[in-house]
Amino acid sequence: MTIYHINKGIGRASSGVEYAQKYRNEIFESIGKKQKFIFMDYIAPNLTSFTQPLGFASKNIIWVFGYMAGQKSKGSTYKISEFEKGLSEPFTKKETNNVITYTLENGAIQLKVWKTNLTNLTHVETFRGSRLLSSACYTDRLSHHVYFTNGKVTMRVFYKEDGKIAYTQYYKEGEITLTVFENELLVGRNAFYQAFFKRLKFTSKDLIIIDRSLDIADALFAQQKKAKVIVVIHAEHYNDARSTSDWICWNNFYEYVFTNAHLIDCFITATARQAEKLRQDFEIMGKAARVEVIPVGNISEAQLVNKEVNRFNLMTASRLAAEKNLNILIKAVYEAKKQVPELTLTIYGSGKCKVELEKLIRKLSAETYITLKGHQNLTNIYSEYGAYVSASGSEGFGLTLLEAISNGLPMVGFDVPYGNTEFIHPNHNGFLVKKTHFENDVVALAEGITKLYRSSFDFNTAKIYSVEKASFYTNEKVSKQWEVLLQTLQD
């Protein structure tokens, strides 16, 4: 039996989906299951730079574009010195941070070499003036070339391990239009993906777990053979505002697999509350589907750390993305500090909203008590704080919430599906506050934070409650849930 985990992309600031795969990888490794992690998006310059930090073994990684070229998954070890030996004419070079810029003798062409360290490179970009012409990507050798026209990708050429061309792929507006092998032509994305899935040769003993299905499932279903298929639900599965009592407006990311629920052996949600709702919605839509509950995260143990910490130090951890509402959180802490002068907030994570959030902190003159700490390993960090705060408007589960309560942190968050209501028990280990619209949300969240510091709230009791709640999500218990499900699928 091989378990195939299917995802689209992965990046330096991984989302909860990738961390869910990380936890699942650890569980299946512990029970001796053979696994492969498949990534379907074009990911440059090298996929392993993103998968290795999450603990995925290179031998278990399949990147569709490299796999179709017969390439092995490996890191970037190509030497800068080897690149320089290959230059056909004299050059000058200038180094800035992680980039070395080479100017060839004629002055018209510049080459930008992106380094991994002092000796190795990941990719080389070729410019004529300010116009990007191509990018050459490397592992321990040349992996592929990407060619651009007016800043847009028009062609990619992938190479075999022996350096010969494996296939050429043509693009229009970012979409695959044609893939050319020596003896085969594939038209469009679906044909390319189907050819890939066909090469995997699924059997009835295999299990396919889909974490992201959009633009993938249609090709997979045509080639899945008799392999069992599980779809993991990582977000809200429907649009409440557009649904009615007799019709459900599915989340477009899941619409295809829900519509074709008869091809799915099991859907998995992370919480019982979402499972119940999804079962009801399938019934409304006249679909027969199996829905099970298995948390997407787990912990080695839940343990109350007996150390003195400043309970006024708040923390949160997430991608710095708009949907995480960190601007609301920052304003809420600013307001709450008027009532609780000792308050501080530390925000862990990285993302595209970093500059915007830094500007907001400066605007509020809050630099002395609100800090962005970037992406870090939080294993030993939670226990340094007094409480955890979330401003997210929706969490399918909330891995950081689980990690927070496993360290005994009280919590404050909005009363929204599904993570907050899974982990926060009002007046026991924190507070849920009503979410309406921006300004009211700031006031409500600030009020929830100040409640933590009223005499009626017992921090010590809250810590004990959080740890007891977290004990339901240990590796052993979640592993057992997976083992039971796998057994029922094989019966």
C-alpha positions in Angstrom: 0.0 0.0 0.0 1.2 3.4 -1.0 -0.4 6.6 0.4 -0.3 9.5 -2.0 -0.9 13.0 -0.6 -1.9 15.5 -3.3 -1.3 19.2 -3.0 -1.0 22.1 -5.4 1.9 24.3 -4.2 4.1 25.0 -1.3 6.2 28.1 -0.3 8.5 29.5 2.2 5.6 30.6 4.4 3.6 27.4 4.4 -0.1 27.4 5.1 -2.1 25.2 7.5 -2.5 22.7 4.6 1.2 22.0 4.4 1.5 21.8 8.2 -1.4 19.3 8.2 0.5 17.2 5.7 3.6 17.5 8.0 1.6 16.1 11.0 0.1 13.4 8.8 3.5 12.4 7.5 4.8 11.9 11.0 1.8 9.8 12.0 2.1 7.5 8.9 5.8 7.2 9.3 5.3 6.1 12.9 2.9 3.3 11.8 5.2 2.2 8.9 3.2 3.4 5.9 4.8 4.0 2.5 4.1 7.6 1.4 4.5 9.9 -1.5 3.8 13.7 -1.4 2.7 15.0 -4.8 2.9 18.8 -5.7 1.1 19.8 -8.9 1.9 23.5 -9.3 5.0 24.8 -11.0 7.3 25.7 -8.1 10.6 27.5 -8.7 13.5 27.3 -8.3 13.6 24.1 -6.3 10.8 22.4 -4.4 13.0 20.7 -1.8 14.0 24.0 -0.3 10.3 24.2 0.9 9.6 20.6 1.7 12.8 19.8 3.7 12.0 22.3 6.6 8.7 20.5 7.1 10.5 17.1 7.5 9.5 15.5 4.1 12.2 13.1 2.9 13.3 14.0 -0.7 12.7 10.4 -1.8 9.0 10.8 -0.9 8.5 14.0 -2.9 7.0 13.9 -6.4 6.9 17.1 -8.4 4.8 16.6 -11.5 7.1 18.6 -13.8 10.3 17.0 -12.6 8.7 13.5 -12.5 7.6 13.8 -16.1 11.2 14.5 -17.1 12.5 11.5 -15.2 14.2 13.8 -12.6 14.9 12.8 -9.0 13.9 15.1 -6.2 17.0 16.7 -4.7 18.3 20.0 -3.4 20.3 22.7 -5.1 24.0 21.8 -5.1 25.1 23.1 -8.4 28.4 25.1 -8.0 28.8 28.7 -8.8 32.3 27.9 -10.0 30.9 25.4 -12.5 28.5 28.1 -13.8 31.4 30.5 -14.3 33.4 27.9 -16.2 30.6 27.7 -18.7 30.5 31.4 -19.6 31.7 31.9 -23.1 33.0 35.4 -22.8 34.7 37.7 -20.3 32.5 39.2 -17.5 32.5 41.5 -14.5 30.5 40.7 -11.4 28.9 42.4 -8.5 27.5 40.7 -5.4 24.5 41.9 -3.3 23.0 39.8 -0.6 22.0 36.5 -2.2 22.5 37.6 -5.8 25.6 37.8 -8.0 25.1 40.0 -11.1 27.4 39.1 -14.1 27.7 41.6 -16.9 29.1 40.1 -20.1 31.8 41.9 -22.1 29.4 43.3 -24.7 27.4 45.0 -21.9 24.1 44.0 -23.4 23.5 40.8 -21.4 23.3 40.5 -17.6 23.1 37.3 -15.7 21.7 37.2 -12.1 22.8 34.2 -10.1 20.7 33.4 -7.1 22.7 31.6 -4.4 21.7 29.1 -1.7 25.0 29.7 0.1 28.6 30.7 -0.6 29.2 28.0 -3.2 25.9 26.9 -4.7 23.2 28.4 -6.8 19.5 27.8 -7.4 18.8 29.6 -10.7 20.2 32.0 -13.2 18.2 34.8 -14.8 19.2 36.3 -18.1 18.4 39.9 -18.8 18.8 42.1 -21.9 18.7 45.6 -20.3 15.8 45.5 -17.9 13.9 42.7 -19.9 13.9 39.2 -18.4 14.6 36.7 -21.2 15.0 33.4 -19.4 15.7 31.6 -16.1 17.8 28.4 -15.8 16.9 26.3 -12.7 19.4 23.8 -11.2 19.5 20.9 -8.7 22.9 19.2 -9.0 22.6 19.9 -12.7 20.4 21.9 -15.1 16.8 21.0 -14.3 14.9 23.2 -16.7 14.8 26.5 -18.6 11.9 29.0 -18.4 11.5 31.5 -21.3 9.7 34.8 -21.1 8.1 37.2 -23.6 7.1 40.7 -22.3 7.5 39.4 -18.7 5.2 36.4 -19.2 6.1 32.7 -19.3 5.7 31.3 -22.9 7.8 28.2 -22.8 9.6 25.8 -20.4 12.1 23.1 -21.3 12.7 20.2 -18.9 15.8 18.0 -19.1 16.4 14.4 -18.2 19.1 13.3 -15.8 21.5 12.8 -18.7 21.0 16.4 -19.9 18.9 15.6 -22.9 15.5 17.4 -23.5 12.7 15.4 -21.9 9.8 17.6 -23.0 8.9 21.2 -24.0 5.9 23.0 -22.6 4.1 26.0 -24.1 2.0 28.5 -22.2 -0.5 31.2 -22.8 -1.6 33.6 -20.0 0.0 31.3 -17.5 -1.9 28.2 -18.6 -0.4 25.1 -20.2 -1.4 24.9 -23.9 0.8 22.1 -25.3 3.4 19.7 -23.9 5.7 18.1 -26.5 7.5 14.8 -25.8 9.6 13.0 -28.3 6.7 10.7 -29.3 3.7 12.4 -27.7 1.7 15.6 -27.8 -0.5 16.6 -24.8 -3.0 19.5 -25.3 -3.8 21.5 -22.2 -3.4 21.1 -18.4 -5.8 18.2 -18.0 -4.0 16.0 -20.6 -0.6 16.7 -19.0 -1.9 15.9 -15.5 -3.7 12.7 -16.8 -0.5 11.5 -18.4 1.2 12.0 -15.0 -1.4 10.1 -13.0 -1.4 7.3 -15.5 2.4 6.9 -15.0 1.8 6.4 -11.2 -0.1 3.2 -12.0 -2.4 3.3 -9.0 -3.7 -0.1 -7.7 -6.6 -1.1 -5.5 -4.2 -1.3 -2.6 -3.3 2.4 -2.8 -4.8 5.4 -1.0 -5.0 8.9 -2.5 -5.5 11.8 0.0 -6.3 15.0 -1.7 -5.5 18.2 0.2 -6.2 20.6 -2.6 -8.4 19.4 -5.5 -9.1 22.5 -7.7 -7.9 21.9 -11.3 -6.5 18.5 -10.2 -9.4 16.2 -9.3 -10.8 16.1 -12.9 -7.6 14.6 -14.2 -7.1 12.3 -11.2 -10.6 10.8 -11.4 -9.9 9.7 -15.0 -6.8 7.7 -13.9 -7.4 6.7 -10.3 -8.3 3.1 -11.3 -9.4 1.3 -8.1 -7.4 3.3 -5.6 -9.3 4.6 -2.6 -9.7 8.4 -2.5 -10.0 10.7 0.6 -10.6 14.4 0.4 -9.5 16.5 3.4 -11.5 19.7 4.1 -9.3 22.5 5.3 -11.6 25.5 5.2 -15.3 26.4 5.3 -16.9 24.2 2.8 -19.8 26.5 1.7 -20.9 30.1 1.3 -23.5 30.8 4.0 -24.7 34.1 2.5 -25.4 32.5 -0.9 -27.0 29.3 0.4 -30.7 28.7 1.0 -32.6 26.1 3.0 -32.8 23.8 0.0 -29.6 24.6 -1.9 -26.0 24.9 -0.8 -23.5 27.2 -2.5 -20.3 25.1 -2.2 -16.9 26.7 -1.7 -15.5 26.8 -5.2 -12.3 25.0 -4.0 -14.4 21.9 -3.2 -17.3 22.2 -5.6 -15.9 19.7 -8.1 -15.3 16.9 -5.5 -18.6 17.6 -3.8 -20.4 17.4 -7.1 -18.6 14.1 -7.8 -19.0 12.8 -4.2 -19.8 9.3 -5.6 -16.1 9.0 -6.6 -14.8 9.8 -3.1 -14.5 7.1 -0.5 -14.4 9.5 2.4 -14.4 13.2 3.2 -12.5 14.2 6.4 -13.1 17.3 8.5 -11.0 18.4 11.4 -13.9 19.0 13.8 -17.1 17.3 14.7 -19.1 20.5 14.2 -18.0 20.8 10.6 -18.6 17.1 9.9 -22.2 17.4 11.1 -22.8 20.5 9.0 -21.3 18.9 5.9 -23.4 15.7 6.3 -26.5 17.9 6.5 -25.5 19.9 3.4 -24.8 16.7 1.4 -28.3 15.5 2.4 -29.8 18.8 1.2 -28.0 18.4 -2.1 -29.1 14.8 -2.5 -25.6 13.4 -2.1 -24.6 10.2 -0.3 -21.2 10.7 1.1 -19.1 9.4 4.0 -17.8 12.1 6.3 -15.4 11.3 9.2 -13.6 13.5 11.8 -9.8 13.3 12.2 -7.9 16.4 13.5 -5.4 17.8 11.0 -2.9 18.4 13.8 -1.6 16.5 16.8 0.8 17.0 19.6 3.3 14.7 21.3 1.9 15.6 24.7 -0.1 18.2 26.6 1.8 19.4 29.5 1.5 22.4 31.8 4.9 24.1 32.1 5.4 25.3 35.6 7.2 28.5 35.0 6.6 32.1 35.9 5.6 34.1 32.8 4.3 37.6 32.4 0.6 36.9 31.8 0.2 40.3 30.1 2.4 39.2 27.2 0.1 38.1 24.4 1.1 36.2 21.3 -0.4 35.1 18.0 1.0 33.1 15.1 -0.2 33.0 11.5 0.6 34.0 7.9 0.6 37.7 7.6 -2.4 37.6 5.3 -5.5 39.8 5.0 -7.9 37.0 6.0 -6.1 36.6 9.4 -7.3 40.1 10.4 -4.1 41.1 12.1 -4.9 44.7 11.6 -8.0 44.2 13.8 -5.9 42.5 16.4 -3.3 45.2 16.5 -6.0 47.9 16.9 -7.7 45.8 19.6 -4.5 45.5 21.6 -4.0 49.2 21.2 -7.5 49.8 22.6 -7.2 47.2 25.4 -3.9 48.7 26.6 -5.8 51.7 27.7 -7.5 49.5 30.3 -4.5 47.1 30.8 -1.3 49.2 30.6 1.0 46.2 31.0 -0.2 44.5 27.7 2.2 43.5 25.0 1.6 41.6 21.7 4.1 39.5 19.7 3.1 38.4 16.2 4.9 35.4 14.7 4.7 34.6 11.0 5.6 36.0 7.6 3.5 37.1 4.5 2.6 39.8 2.1 0.9 42.1 4.7 4.1 42.6 6.7 4.8 46.2 5.4 1.1 47.2 5.9 1.2 45.9 9.5 4.4 47.6 10.3 3.0 50.9 9.0 -0.1 50.4 11.2 2.0 49.8 14.3 4.0 52.9 13.7 0.8 54.9 13.0 -0.4 53.9 16.5 3.0 54.6 18.0 2.8 51.0 19.3 6.4 49.9 18.5 7.3 49.5 22.1 4.6 46.9 22.9 3.6 45.3 19.5 6.3 43.4 17.7 6.5 41.4 14.5 8.9 38.5 15.0 8.7 36.7 11.6 8.5 33.0 10.9 10.0 30.9 13.7 10.0 27.5 15.2 7.4 28.0 18.0 8.0 24.7 19.8 9.5 26.3 22.9 8.0 29.7 22.4 4.4 29.3 23.5 5.3 28.7 27.1 7.0 32.1 27.3 3.6 33.9 26.9 0.6 34.5 29.1 -2.2 34.1 26.5 -2.9 33.5 22.9 -5.2 35.8 20.7 -6.7 35.1 17.3 -8.4 37.6 15.0 -9.0 35.2 12.1 -12.6 35.2 10.7 -12.5 31.4 10.1 -10.3 28.5 10.8 -11.0 24.9 9.6 -9.0 23.7 12.6 -6.2 26.1 13.7 -2.9 24.3 14.3 -1.5 27.1 16.3 -4.6 27.1 18.5 -3.9 23.5 19.3 -0.3 24.2 20.0 -1.2 27.1 22.2 -3.6 25.1 24.5 -1.2 22.2 24.6 1.1 24.7 26.4 -1.7 25.8 28.7 -2.4 29.2 27.2 -5.8 30.8 27.8 -7.2 32.2 24.5 -9.4 34.9 23.0 -10.9 34.8 19.5 -14.0 35.4 17.5 -17.0 33.1 17.8 -16.6 31.7 14.3 -16.2 28.2 12.7 -14.4 26.0 13.5 -11.1 26.2 15.3 -12.0 28.8 17.9 -15.1 27.1 19.0 -13.2 23.8 19.0 -10.6 25.0 21.5 -12.0 27.9 23.4 -14.5 27.2 26.1 -15.9 30.6 27.3 -15.2 31.5 30.9 -13.1 28.3 31.3 -10.0 28.8 29.2 -10.7 32.1 27.5 -13.4 34.1 25.7 -15.2 34.0 22.4 -16.4 37.4 21.1 -19.0 38.2 18.5 -17.8 39.1 15.0 -19.7 41.7 13.0 -17.8 44.3 11.0 -14.4 46.0 11.3 -14.8 48.8 14.0 -17.1 46.7 16.1 -14.7 43.8 15.8 -11.9 45.9 17.2 -14.0 46.9 20.2 -15.3 43.3 20.8 -11.8 41.8 20.6 -10.4 44.5 22.9 -13.1 43.7 25.4 -12.4 40.0 25.2 -8.7 40.6 25.9 -9.4 42.8 28.9 -11.7 40.1 30.4 -8.6 37.9 30.8 -7.3 40.4 33.4 -10.4 40.8 35.5 -10.4 39.3 39.0 -13.2 36.9 38.0 -10.9 35.1 35.5 -8.6 32.4 37.1 -5.5 32.0 34.9 -4.3 28.9 36.7 -7.7 27.1 36.2 -7.7 28.2 32.6 -4.3 26.8 32.0 -5.3 23.4 33.5 -8.4 23.3 31.3 -6.5 24.1 28.1 -4.0 21.3 28.8 -6.8 18.8 29.5 -8.6 19.9 26.2 -5.3 19.4 24.3 -4.9 15.9 25.6 -7.6 14.7 23.2 -5.2 15.5 20.3 -2.1 13.5 21.1 -0.1 11.6 18.5 -1.3 8.3 19.9 -5.0 9.2 19.7 -4.9 10.8 16.3 -2.8 7.9 15.0 -5.4 5.5 16.2 -8.1 7.3 14.4 -6.2 7.0 11.1 -5.5 3.4 11.6 -9.2 2.7 12.2 -10.2 4.6 9.0 -7.5 2.9 6.9 -8.7 -0.5 8.1 -12.3 0.2 7.2 -11.3 1.4 3.7 -9.4 -1.8 3.1 -12.2 -4.1 4.4 
